[in-house]
Amino acid sequence: APELYDRVLVDAECTHDGSIKHILKYAPGGTFGPDKLQASFVEADNCRFSDSSDTLQALQRGLLQNGFRLLRPGGILVYSTCSFSDAQNEEVVQWLLDTAPDAELQAVSAEACAAGGGDAVPFVASNILPGTVRFEPIASGTSGLFLAKLTKRPPASQVGAAECETSESAPNGSPDDGSGQ
């Protein structure tokens, strides 16, 4: 059995269309130029890394699935990209939620987005998958970024066993509600 982890970060390969420095390479006079912009970003959700590779979204799903497989029940996984693409962000997270019955989305809070204990970095709540967030360059002063926080629920057999260990039974076999009656 593989070693399981309490915390997993999946900073997935993406098109980098949220990265200001990367986008500037496509500006006139940039390393790649504007003619490559369409293929690199607009059509990139279906791009292949080679003739034998899967799509970018398939790679991201695989990375997320593997990270989740290595997560200990009760652990936290953060999925992130520097893309604005729904197909690389919300759709990948929704795919995991649909295929892994023990996956649960945890809402990302403003407190979690505070830099070094200071003020929270402004973010935009996703209207596609509530609980996930995006950092948009103008609002946040950062490059574009997507974040989702997931946890792995313990197997039902462990949940039931834990409840049995923590509940006390009254003489009649019903749970003791602490009322003494």
Disulfide bonds with the S-S distance in Angstrom:
none
